[in-house]
Amino acid sequence: MKNLFFTLILLAPLFLAGQNTQSVRPLFEKKTLGEIRLTLPGKTWNASLDSMRLYGEGMLLGSVEIDGVAYDSIGVRFRGNNSYQLGSKRNPFHIKLNFTHPDQNHQGYKSLKLSSALRDPSLVREVLFHEIANEYMPSPQAGYIKLFVNNEYVGIFVNLENIGDQFLQNHFGSSDNALFKAGVAYPPSIEAENCKQNIFGSLEYEENVDCYLQNFEMKSEHGWLQLRELTRVLNRETGNIEQILDVDRALWMLALNNVMVNLNSYTGKPSVNYYLYQDDHGRFQPVHWDLNLSFGSFKNTGSGSDLDLRELQRLDPLLHADNPLKPLISGLLKDPLYRKIYLSHLRQINDDYFVNGDYETRAKELQAMIVVPFNDDPNKEYTLEDFQNSLKETIGRKSKIPGIAELMSKRTRFLKTHPELTALPSTVSDITVQGRGKYEKELVNSFNIVAKADRFPKKLVIYYRFSPNQSYQSAIMQEEASANLPSGVKMFGISIDAPGADAVLDYYILSENAGTVAFAPRDYMNKPYEVKLSDLNK
């Protein structure tokens, strides 16, 4: 009995290590490659997963080690629509850690999504897009992992952050509201009556709420009525759209799709591959998904045949602006201010990553990290030569997948000189917040903000909040008389009452002139200005 006691003591650390949700390597570490080792029943595990993918929604029971941390009784299935290939071992994977044990997770994540990067000989499209998108709006983390099944090396995969509880909590502070994915893997067996056909996730309005089941997958326990209300407001009461949609993030999503020619998305033919989450303020938040066909790998806009390389390079920045079948684009861009904001976002993305060539430098870094496991991949779709040439030249005689730099070098110049993107914005400067005077006894109880703008500003709008958990409110700043200002320069000011002595104000400013808009600070999405009332009263 004594020996058994000591044996259990020795085994306890090993058991605890297997249950630990933290490991030394962060799940989405970019500097190193992750490793996932699945154990599945039978030698023909891929045939079992094929059967489940084609005929049902079940999962294959197995176990997994993620960077050395073991979990048992997990569920595995093939996922993906166009990226799924019957008979291939190198399909997208869904690994459900809480398949049997509801609380089982790895670093907070209960599900893992692995992308096979189909039709991407470079293997960097998905990771590169998400890295760039994350600078402007919430977007999943993405890295690389080596996948083994029953000790057989299956290949190098893109490890995508699942749009689930962890992601939603991190970015929106909640995870129990309405969540939808545009596009349906398993359409309803019985179609609802009087539904529009082949509209996918275009967000056209349907009176019959059952029609939405043909075009969206609900990932929450409720929400169909909220989704229908979004489409109703978008199509019939666009002036009230900010009450139910985060318009700025929707415009960022559309701008990112356009710059990086992501046509397997809302911007292209099928209007799929994005999520909508309704936050605690009742506004739907868009999130990108399934980006392996970005950078021109998918070439159809929904009108005519596939675009050739030159047409992809010169894709209209206002694509679908007049298309009523794409109301998220046409409905929003009818508003003159939204149109200017969208074009400003598009110009900023182009300037931040493409004019300076940063995207190509980063793509080369990502490829250098994975070249060896790519070459060792027994199930890879492309040769090492294709992989190495995929940044500079078109790959595939039939598929004709553009080289990323081959596409973007000329697209960058096209956008830089496009008439819709060359207007010069009003630059905001000399922003000051008035504090208590040196000899004044009375405390300041409001934020009095003054700013200067050049190039004939029409107006300045301030967006502000008193907590990161709040939505931004907006107010128009008033023009103030000021002598000795150069031609075209104006001063603006506003007073915002503080809710309390410990108030902290986050804010950013939009300047608008006849041609375009600009934001101050430039990185307002992640780092707005911050001022504490207590500092003003020192």
Protein Blocks (a to p, Z undefined) as FASTA:
>chain_A
ZZmmmmmmmmmmmmmmmmpcbdfbdfklckbccddddddehjklmmmmmmmmmmmcbdcd
ddddeehiacehiacddedjklpcghiabbcddddfklmmmmbceehiabdcddehiail
nopmmmmmmmmmmmmoccdddddddddeehiafbdcdddddddfklmmmmnopakbccdd
edjfbdcfbdcehiaehkljnopacfblmlmmmmpccfbfbhklmmmmmmmmmmmmmmlm
mmmpcfklmmmmmmmmmmnopabbfklmnopaiacdddfkopacdddehjllgghlacce
hiacdddfklmmmgcfkgoklgmklmmlmmmmmpmklmmmmmmmmmmmmmmmmmnommmm
mmmmmmmmmmmmmmmmmkbfbdfklmmmmmmpcehjklopacfklmmmmmmmmmmmgmkl
mcccdddehiacddddfklmbdcfbdcdddddeehiabdcddddfbfkbccddddddddd
dehiaehiacdddddddfbfkbccddddddddfkbccdddfklmmmccdddfklmmZZ
